[in-house]
């Protein structure tokens, strides 16, 4: 994951198929509510908690907005990370500084004893997660600038 800011596309999976030209790639077709989109997964795509993606599942796929996107319909995105979304969760993927503020000032994290913090490979992370790229799962935020939240789960991508 090469940049500090990632874009997200959310949708419900309606088709999963292998890429005909490369057996290490999959094409996930989603309905975004605005129309269809294709998400390309390869061996480097991080799938949160190694969850098996299934039809009907709502997912968030993160991609580098600075990478070229082919001008085709439906749009096709090379996913860097994918996670399922459950129970009205919000999820974001950003670099957070040591004060736990996102690089684009879009979110500030307030950790609690109930916040589960793990590394990308599933190990518990006991240090300050700041200074790393974080996948953050949360529900409500304040109306402050930046919005603040107490996440229930964080996945740390160690630098």
C-alpha positions in Angstrom: 0.0 0.0 0.0 1.9 3.0 -1.3 -0.1 6.1 -0.6 -1.5 7.7 2.6 -5.0 8.2 1.3 -7.3 5.6 -0.2 -10.7 5.8 -1.9 -13.5 3.4 -1.1 -16.3 1.8 -3.0 -19.1 0.0 -1.2 -21.5 -2.5 -2.7 -23.3 -5.9 -2.5 -21.6 -8.8 -4.3 -23.8 -10.3 -7.1 -21.1 -12.2 -9.0 -17.6 -13.7 -8.3 -15.6 -15.1 -11.2 -12.0 -15.9 -11.9 -10.1 -13.8 -14.4 -9.7 -15.8 -17.5 -6.1 -14.6 -18.2 -4.7 -15.0 -14.7 -5.7 -17.6 -12.2 -4.4 -15.5 -9.3 -7.0 -12.8 -10.0 -10.7 -12.7 -9.3 -13.3 -10.3 -10.5 -16.0 -9.4 -7.9 -19.1 -7.7 -9.4 -21.0 -5.4 -7.0 -24.1 -3.3 -7.0 -23.2 0.1 -5.5 -26.7 1.5 -5.4 -25.6 3.9 -8.2 -24.9 1.1 -10.6 -22.6 -1.9 -11.1 -18.8 -1.9 -10.5 -16.1 -4.5 -10.8 -13.5 -5.1 -8.1 -10.3 -6.9 -9.2 -8.6 -9.0 -6.5 -5.1 -10.5 -6.9 -2.5 -12.2 -4.6 -1.6 -8.8 -3.1 -5.1 -7.8 -2.2 -5.6 -7.8 1.6 -9.0 -9.4 2.6 -9.7 -8.6 6.2 -9.5 -11.6 8.5 -9.2 -13.9 5.5 -12.9 -13.8 5.2 -14.4 -15.8 2.3 -16.3 -13.4 0.0 -19.8 -14.6 -0.9 -22.8 -13.6 -3.0 -25.0 -11.1 -1.2 -22.3 -9.9 1.1 -21.8 -6.1 1.5 -18.2 -5.1 1.1 -16.0 -2.1 1.1 -13.1 -2.2 -1.4 -10.2 0.3 -1.0 -8.1 1.4 -4.0 -5.4 4.0 -4.7 -7.1 7.0 -6.3 -3.8 7.9 -8.1 -3.7 4.7 -10.1 -5.3 4.7 -13.6 -8.7 3.3 -14.0 -9.8 2.0 -17.4 -12.6 4.0 -19.0 -15.0 1.1 -19.3 -18.5 0.3 -18.1 -19.0 -0.9 -15.5 -16.0 0.8 -13.8 -13.2 -1.6 -12.7 -11.0 -1.0 -9.6 -7.8 -2.8 -8.5 -8.5 -3.4 -4.8 -5.7 -3.0 -2.3 -7.9 -4.1 0.6 -11.4 -5.6 1.0 -13.6 -6.0 4.0 -17.1 -7.0 4.7 -19.4 -4.5 6.3 -21.8 -5.6 9.1 -24.3 -4.0 11.5 -24.3 -0.4 10.2 -20.5 -0.2 10.5 -18.4 2.4 8.8 -14.9 1.5 7.7 -12.0 3.6 6.6 -8.4 3.0 5.5 -6.0 5.9 6.1 -2.6 6.7 7.5 -3.2 7.9 11.1 -0.5 10.0 12.9 0.7 9.4 16.5 -2.2 11.5 17.7 -4.6 9.1 15.9 -5.7 11.7 13.3 -6.2 10.6 9.7 -3.8 12.1 7.2 -6.7 13.9 5.5 -8.1 15.2 8.8 -11.3 13.2 8.2 -11.3 11.3 11.5 -9.8 11.3 15.0 -9.7 8.1 17.0 -10.4 7.8 20.7 -9.4 4.3 21.9 -11.2 2.5 24.7 -10.5 -0.7 26.6 -13.0 -2.5 24.3 -11.3 -1.4 21.1 -9.9 -4.6 19.5 -6.5 -3.8 17.8 -4.8 -6.4 15.6 -2.2 -6.6 13.0 -3.0 -7.5 9.4 -2.0 -11.1 10.1 -4.4 -11.4 13.1 -2.1 -10.9 16.0 -3.0 -8.6 18.9 -1.3 -5.2 18.7 -0.5 -3.7 22.1 1.4 -0.5 21.2 0.0 2.8 20.0 -1.4 2.1 16.5 -0.6 5.7 15.4 2.0 6.3 12.8 0.6 3.5 10.6 -2.0 2.8 8.0 -5.1 1.7 9.9 -8.3 0.0 8.8 -10.8 1.4 11.3 -14.3 0.0 12.0 -16.6 2.4 13.8 -20.2 3.5 14.0 -21.1 7.0 15.3 -18.9 10.1 15.1 -19.1 13.6 16.6 -19.8 16.6 14.5 -16.5 18.2 15.4 -13.6 18.9 13.1 -12.2 16.4 12.7 -15.0 14.1 13.5 -14.1 11.8 16.5 -15.1 8.2 17.1 -14.3 5.4 19.4 -13.7 2.4 17.0 -14.6 -1.1 18.0 -11.9 -2.6 15.8 -8.7 -1.5 14.2 -6.4 -3.4 11.8 -2.8 -2.1 11.8 -0.7 -2.3 8.7 2.8 -1.8 10.3 5.1 0.5 8.4 
